[in-house]
Amino acid sequence: MRVRAEFSRSAESYEHYSIIQQRVANKLVRSITDMPQKILDIGCGSGTVFKAIDWELEHFRALDFSESMLSNHPASECVTCQLADFNDIKTLEAIEGDFDRIISASALQWATNLDTVFASIAALKAPVSLAIFTCNTFQSLYECAKLKPILRCSDEVVTLAKKYFDAHYEVVTYTLEFESSREMFRYIKKSGVSGGRRVLSYKQTKRLMQEYAHNYLEFEVLFICS
Ligand SMILES: C[S@@+](CC[C@H](N)C(=O)[O-])C[C@H]1O[C@@H](n2cnc3c(N)ncnc32)[C@H](O)[C@@H]1O
């Protein structure tokens, strides 16, 4: 439940601190050319994907397990919000209705069992547009702290995804610059990118803030589009 707590805590500031996630969602939506009418958005948050769509929709089903993130999702006649956990195997299995496309932006890195989640998504038999953060996110920071990355590597995710999706795979690296290390660490806290995993104590974080020699953070994202 720590991931949920982290996103619920950061829901209010998410919009402000989600610059990379917004770029990811925009790239994902721009890559969709068939203007799907019925969409399922898994881990929708406060609606970054929905806001990036500029064509008419018949039905947009927005699924997230954070009530506060969902409460910030735009309302519209075509939008149905669903409070649910994609790690609960019954959630995706119970989804009825046919979708023209399944989208998930910056959320599935928190899948406990990604194989099972991919299998449930594939069972919905719709084309997919998925963007998943991978292990070189915060690479320099992890190297400086001598920590192992907490996210899966892109090769591992591609191997899993190829079992289920005949798709195009692309790994994109983003960097975000900061004016000070204080601002950088505030960003990590407020954006929810750590997913609630507190791997460093207060003292260790303080030391890392002094020792980290860069003014940027890296983000690595795997795009899976079929
Ligand atoms: C980084 S945000 C991305 C939100 C949105 N898709 C975007 O592009 O801005 C990740 C979202 O995934 C949701 N999430 C994480 N784990 C989840 C789970 N197990 N079930 C449902 N939603 C989850 C979080 O609550 C959060 O809203």
The ligand as a Gaussian input file, in Angstrom:
#p B3LYP/6-31G(d) Opt

LIG

0 1
 C        3.131000       8.637000     -12.163000
 S        1.392000       8.533000     -12.019000
 C        0.890000       8.580000     -13.716000
 C       -0.513000       9.102000     -13.835000
 C       -0.965000       9.361000     -15.269000
 N       -1.090000       8.126000     -16.017000
 C       -0.011000      10.294000     -15.955000
 O        0.487000       9.953000     -17.035000
 O        0.235000      11.390000     -15.414000
 C        1.121000       6.815000     -11.618000
 C       -0.335000       6.523000     -11.300000
 O       -0.479000       5.104000     -11.153000
 C       -1.344000       4.846000     -10.066000
 N       -1.049000       3.492000      -9.583000
 C        0.127000       3.025000      -9.095000
 N       -0.011000       1.732000      -8.736000
 C       -1.311000       1.392000      -9.017000
 C       -2.066000       0.200000      -8.859000
 N       -1.517000      -0.891000      -8.322000
 N       -3.373000       0.187000      -9.259000
 C       -3.944000       1.311000      -9.786000
 N       -3.284000       2.489000      -9.945000
 C       -1.973000       2.518000      -9.564000
 C       -1.010000       5.946000      -9.050000
 O       -2.051000       6.145000      -8.120000
 C       -0.806000       7.143000      -9.978000
 O       -1.999000       7.861000     -10.189000

